[in-house]
Amino acid sequence: MIEIDGDVAREQYTGAYDRICWENVEFQAGAWCGPELGQQDLYLPAYFQTEEHTVFVGEHTSYTHAWIWSALESAVRGTAQLLLDMGLVDEAKEITEFWMARWITV
């Protein structure tokens, strides 16, 4: 992590973490998005369109679904999409630049 993120990773890592076994959480329910052959190509373009003031986000709306990164990517995409629909181009650029890790150099 330090090799990619630099000394800031060493400075900010606390060693403190927590684990959750979701199987043991009473109110947890999960789902899995496993599109059949061709479904992703068929439905994915629709997620990038605003439908009656509704923007769809979630890991299942990303090209690389089923990953935490996909959830973040879709949130940024959905936020930028909403801002663009509102005419807030500079704000959409700012969100994308900040959250899509454009500041990381390898």
N, C-alpha and C positions, 0 to 999 in steps of 0.2 A: 504494500500500500504506500509506503514511504517513497519507493522508487517512482511511482506514478504521481502521487499527490505532493511529494516534497516534505520538508520538515514540518509543515503545518499538521500533517497526519500524526507525527510523533508528539507534537505539542498538545494536540487536542484529544488524543486517545487517553481515556481515563482507566481503561481496564474494567470498568463497571458495566455490566450487561445483565439482562434478564432473559430467561427463556420461558416460553409458554408452550405447553403441550395442548394443542387445540382439540385433540380428542377428548380431553378431560374438562373442557369448558362447556357447561350445560347449554348456553345459548348460542353456541357456534354452529353454523351450518355452512357447508361448503358446496361448491359446484365446480365443474370442470368444463371448459370449452374445448371440445375436440371436433373441429369442423371436418366434415367429410371432404373427399377429394373434389375440388372445384368450388366449394362453398365459400372459402375465404376470398377467392378472386371475385366471386359473385357479390358477396355482401359488403366487403371492406370499403369499396368506394362510397357506399351510402353513409358510413360513419363519418365521413369527412364533409357531409352536407348538413346544414342546419334545417331541421324540419319543424315548421310552425313554432319557431322560437325555442326549439329543443336541440341541445347538443349532446350527443352520446359519448361518454367516456368510460374507461375501464380497460383492464388489461386485454379483454377480448376484442377491443376495437383497435388493437395495435397489430402491425405486421408480425411482430415477434411476441405473440400472446403467450400467456402462462408464465410470465416472469414479473418480478417486482418492478424491474426497470420498465416493462411494458405499461404498467399502471401509471408510473410517473410520466412516461412519454405521452400517454394518452391524456393525462391531466393537463400537461403543458399544451398539447395540441388543442384540446377542447377550450382551454382558457384563451389561447391565442385566437381561436376560431370565433369565440364569443366577442372578444375585443374588436376583431376585424369587422364582425357583423355590426358592431356599434360605431364603426368608423374610427376607432382608436388605434391607428396603425403604429404609432410610436410606442404605445404601451404594449402592444402585442410583440413588437420587436424586442423590447426590454425583457419581457417575461421569457421569451425564447432564448435570448442571449444568456440570461442569468441561470435558468433552470436546466438548460440542455448542455451544461458543462463545457461551454465554449472556452472557458478560462483554463482548462486542463491542457497542458502540453506534455507530450511523451517524447 
